[in-house]
Amino acid sequence: MGSASRWGTLRDGFGRRELLALLDTIVSAADPFALVSNALRATHGVLRLGQPPDLVLRADRVLGVAIGKASCAMAQAADAALGDMFDSGVVVVPKGYAGDVGPRWRRFQGGHPLPDAGSMAAAEAILGLAERAVENDVVLCLLSGGGSALAAAPQEGLTLEDLRAVTQLLLASSVPIEEMNQVRRHLTTLGGGGLARRVAKAQVVTLALSDVVGSRPESIASGPTAPDPSTFDDARQVLARHHLWDKAPKAIRNRIERGARGEIVETPKSGDTVLARSRFRLLADGPACLRSAESEAVRRGWSVVQHSEPIIGEAREVGVELGQRLRVWTGSVDGPAVWLGAGETTVTVRGAGRGGRNQELALALASELVGVPNLCVGCLATDGVDGPTDAAGALVDGETILRARDKGFDWLAALAENDTYPVLASSGDLLTPGPTGTNVADVVVAFSGFGR
């Protein structure tokens, strides 16, 4: 076995050190403290955003809301950059995430991927802060992945158990995140512009790290300060299309039906006056971080191909397709070369095993690489967490399936039972960095040395 590193104890092999160096570059490019620090300046009642500044606002004070897996570091950076302009804020992180945010922030821990009592308490604290916001304030909203569940309070007529039940249905049915958020934006108090509606008198600035394909503002943490292009009818169609309508709690169905009939006010749309003073800035996402990896590869003298389409779909199916694509690619390159892609696959849960979408993607991909030399592929959840495991993904190669087979594992049976973690652990291929403190979706990175 190889030596331990920030990525865990991995088996030695071709291309692994090169791949880990690129993964380090990707995670570093998504450093939330550095990104917020570079984007934010405040002096003498003037707030400047951008590098160089492209937005200048005057304010008496700044109130903060930080939600997501990167929220501690984002809150720390904002606190330092704002100085005396910063009044107070609420920061929400997943359970188990460390990080000191200082005395001016109230820190909450919420549930993820299912909202819990901590999520409700966090949402209520944010609504309380919103009530304090006045015309000469700036509400600074710092968003990163996981926010949809971390700060979630149900709308009137719904309970936390209703939210948990419908979220569990959506997660287990491989519903794409964009469609999932169409539903959640119509069920929670903050989602779908709900926070912007509560602080409409104040100026609102949102700085975001995106973990969703396309990086649309309404999709990041369910868009608490963004216009929502979806409707109650869209939410109903999502549940119906995935055969979940009859399985959803009765209270959920009643709310969506009432909204579709116009009996409940819709979420704010583009042009709504409650969004007139709201500004949004994207700090980083998966494609942006891949560009940093591309620059590092070029600096090292490697050729680079960046996959132009987002990597989406059922993980095990996408893995097979990518494996076939990379098998052809490695045979066409001459010398050291890198292939880069980003996105987020989904998993339809059929079994009771351990694993996550990146582990399923990696194992299915490895099945197409059996016997292929001089090629290594990494599948990584950039937040360091892949499913309910301590792994973030895996590095696989042409011997992964053979090593697992020698340990008595059947990779096909493992995929059928969503039980990929033990297989990849047996082959020495799991990436186990722990929470990275950031989140810019999932990445796939391949390194080839064919022809050297």
N, C-alpha and C positions, 0 to 999 in steps of 0.2 A: 504494500500500500504506500501511497505517497505521504508526504509530511502534512501536518495540519496547517491550515492557513485561515484567513477570514472566511473562506468558503467551505470550511470543514476539511475532513480527512478524505482525500480523493486518491484513487488509483493513479499511478504514473502512466504516461502513455503519450503517443504522438499528439502534438498540437495543444495539449492541455494548459501548459503554462502560457502559451500565446493567447488562448481563449480567455483565461482568467485575467490576463492583463487588459484585454478589451472589455470584459465585464466590469473590472475596476473603473475603467474610463467612463463607461456608461453610467454607473451609479454615482461617480464623482460629478459628472455633468448635471446630475439631478439633485445636487446638494441644496437643500431648501434654505439653509442659513445663508449661504453665499448668494443664491438667486434673489432672495428678498433684500439682503444688504445692498446688492448692486442696483436694485430697482427703486429703492426708497431713500429719500432725503428729506429732512425737515429742519427748518431754521426760522425763528421769529414769526411763528404763525403761518408759515408757508410750507406746503407739502409738495414735493416734486417727485414725479414718478417717471421711470424710464432711464436709459443710459445711452445717449444724453436725454435729459428730461423732455418728455413729449406731453406731459400733463402737469399743470401747476394749479394748486387749489389753496385758497386761504381758509383757515379754520381756527376756531377758538380752542378746540380740543379734538382728540381722536379717541374713539371707542373701538375696541378690537373684538373680532370674532374669528377664532381659528379652529377649523374642523378638519380632521383627517389624520392619516398616518404620518404625515410630515408636519403636523401642526405645532408640536413643541418647538422644533427648530425655527419654524417660520415665525412663531410668536416671540422667541428670543431675539431674532434678528430685528423684528419690528420694534420691540421694546427698546433696543439699543439705538436704532436709527431715529426714532421719534423723540427721544429725550423727554423734555418737560411737556411737549405737546400731547403725549399719551396720558390718558386719564385712567382707564381700566379696561379689562376685557375678560372674555370667556374662552378657554381653550379646551378642546375635546379630543381625546386620543383613545385608541383601542385599549382594552384591558391588557395589562402586562407591558405596555410601552412606558419606558422611563423618560425622564426629562424634566429638569427644573425650569420653570418659566418665570420665576420672580414673583414678588408680592403683589404686583398690580394685575395679575391674571388669576382668575378662579379656574382651577383645573378639574375636569371631569373625565371619567372613563366610561365609554359607552360600549355596547355590544356590537360585534361584527362577526359574520355577516348578518346576524339577526339582531334587531334592536332589542334592548332590554330596559330595565328600570333606570339604569345609568344613562341610557340614551334619552329617555323622557326627561330626567332631571336636567340634563345638559340643554335640551331644547327649551325647557321652561326658563332656565337661567338666561339663555340668549334672548328669549322674548322679553324677559324683564329688563335686560340691558337695552333692548330696542325701544322700550317705553321711555327711556331717559334721553334718547337722541332728539336734538332740536336742530333748528335751521342752520346754525353756524357750526355744527359738528360735522366731522367726517367719520363714518363708520367704515373701518377697514376690515374687509372680509378676506381671510386667508384660507384657501381651500386646497385640499389634496384628496387622494383616493380614500374611499371608505366612508365619506361623509354622509351618504344617504342613510346608513344605518346608525352611525355613531351619535347623531343628534336628531332623533326622530320622535316626535310626539304625535299621536293620532289626532286627526280632525274630529270635530264634534260628532258624537254618535258612534265613534269607533273606540276600541280598546287596544291596549298594547298587544294582547293576545291575537286580536284580529290582524294587526300589522305583521306580527311574527308568523302567523299561519299563512298569509298570502305570500310573504317573502319566501318562506320555505318552499311553497309550491313552485314559485318562479325559479328559485335556485335549482331545485331538483329536476326541473323540466327543460334545462338547457336553453332557457329564454335569453336572447341577446340582451346585453346590459342596456342598450338604448330603449328597447321595448319594456324591459323591467322598470326603467325609470319613468316611462310614460305612465305606468300604473302608480308608482310610488309618489310621483309629483302631485297626484290628485287625492292622496290619502293622508299626507302629513302637513303639519303647520308651517314648516320652513321651506319645503321643497316647492319647485315651480314658481319662484318669485315671491314665496311667502314671507321671507325676511325683508325683501325690498318693500313689500306692501306695508310692513310694520314700521319701517324707518323712512317713509317717503318724504318726510320733512327735511331730513338730513341729506348731505352728500354721501354717496356710497362708492367706495373703490374696492374692487375685488382683484386679488392677485392669486393665480391658480397654477397648480401643478396638475397636469391632466393624466389620468390613467385610463382614459376611454378612447376608443377609436374615433378619429375625426376631431377630437378636442372641442366639441361644441359646448358653449357655456352652460346650456340647459342640462347637459349630461353629467357635468362634473359635480359630484356631491348632490345630484338632483337639482342643481341650479337655483339655490336660495335667493340669488340676487339677479337672476336672468329672466328674460321673457320666455314663456313656455309655448312652443308651437303646437303642442299636442292638446287634445281635448278629452273630456270624460268619455266621449264615444270612442276615441282611440284606445283609451285604457280598457274599455269593454271589449273591443275587438282583439286586443292582445290576449286577454284571458280566454276569449272564445277560440281564437286561432290555435292556441296551444292546449285546448281541451281542458281548461282549468276553471271555466266560469261556474260550472255546477259544483266544483270542489271548493271554491272560495267561500269564506264565511258569509253568512246571510247579510250581516251589517255592511260588509264591503260591497256586495252586489247592490244593496239598497242605495248606498251613497252614490255609486257610479251611475245607477239608473236615474236617480234624482238629478244628478248633475247633467246627464245627457238630455234630460227633459227641460233643462234650464231652471230648475228649482233651487240650485246651489250656484253661487257665483263661480265663474270659471277662473282659472289661474291667469295672471297678467300676461297679455300678449305684447308683441312688438308695437311700440307706439303708445302703450298705456302710460298715463300721466304718473303713475306711481314709480315708473322706471326712468323718468326724465332726468334724474340727477344721479343715475347709477352708471359707473364706468367699469369696464372689465379689461384685465391684462393677463395674457397667458405667459407664464414664466418659462415653462418647459413641458415637453411631452416626449413620448417614445421616439418619434422620428427625429426630433431635435437632438436627443441624446445619442441616437445612432450616427448622426453627423459628426459628433465628437469622436466616436469610435472610428469612423471613416478617416478622420484627420489623423488619428493616432496610427492607424494601419498604414496610411500613405507615408507618414513620417518614418515608419520602420521599413519602408520599401516594399510593402505588400500591395498587390492589386486588389481592388475592391469592387464588389457588386452589391448594390442596395436594392432589395426587393421593393418594387413600387407599390404593390397592393397591400393593404392591411391583412395580417394573418388572423382570420376569423373562421368560425365554424366548429363543428364537433371535433374535439381534440384528437381522438383516435383516427378519424378520417383525414384530418388535415396533416397529422403526422405521417401517414402513409404517402400522401401526395408530396409533402416536402422531402421525405426520404428519397422518393423517386427522382425528384427534381435535383436534389443535391448529389445523388449518385451520377447523374449525367453531367452536372456542373463540374464536379471534381475531375472527371475525365477530360474536360475541355480546357482546363487551366494549365499554365506552364509556370512552375515556381510557386512560392508562397502566395496564397490568395485568401481573401475573406469574403464571406457572404453574410449580409445583414438584413434582418426583418423585424417588424414589431407589430403588435396587435393584441388580441385577447380571444382565446378560444373558449368554448363552453364544454361542459360535461353533462351528459344525461346519466343520472345516477341509476344504475340497475342492480348493483351489488352492495355489499356491506363492508367492503375492504377499505384500506387506507391509501390515500393518494391525493392528487390534485391535478388541475388541468395541464400544468407544465410537465408533470411526471407522466401523465397519459400521452401527451404530445411526444415527449422524448422517447418513451418505450415503443410507441407505434412507429416513430421515425427510425429508431434503431433496427426494427425488424426489416427495413428495406436496405440496411447498410451492411448486412452480414457478409463478411469476407472482403469488404471494400477497404483498401489500405490507405494510410496517409490522409485520413479525414476524421475530424472530431467536430461534434455539434453540441452547442449549449442551449438549453431552453430554460429561461430564468424569469421568475416573477420578481420584478425590481424592488418590491417592498420586502422581500426576504421571506415571504409566507406563501406557500402554495397548498391550498386546502387545509384541512385540520391536521397538519403535520408540522414537524420541525424543519422540513425541507423547503427550498425555494425553487426546485427544479432539478435538472441533472445535466451532466456532460456524457454523451454517448458516442460510440464509435462502432467500427466493424466487428468488434469482439464482445460488445455488451450482451447480446443475446446468447452467445456461446458461453460466456462466463456465468450468466444466470442459469443456463441449462445445466452446466456442470455442478451447480449448487442445488439442483433438483427443482428448479422453477419452470413453469410453463407460462410463457409470456402471453399467449392467447387467452388462457384461462384467467390470468391476472387482469387483462383489459376487460374481460367479460364481467369480472367481479369488482371492477374499480379498485383493484388491489395492487397498484403499481409500486407503492413505496417499498415493500419487502423485496421485490425483484431488483430494483435499482440499488437498494442497500446491499444486497448480496453481491452485486457486480462492481461495487466500489465507485458508483457513479453519482451519488446524491450530492447536491449542493446544499449546504446547511449553514448559511451565514447568520441566521437569526434576523430579526427585524432590522432593516437598513436605515429606517428613519426617513425614507422617501418613497415615492410610488409614481412611476410613469409607464404603467402597463407592463406587458410581457415582451421579452425580446428573444429572438433566435439568432445565434451567431455561429457560423461555421468557419473552420480553418482547414485549408487544404495545402498539401505540399507536393502534389502529384507532379512528376517531371523533374524534381530536384535531384 
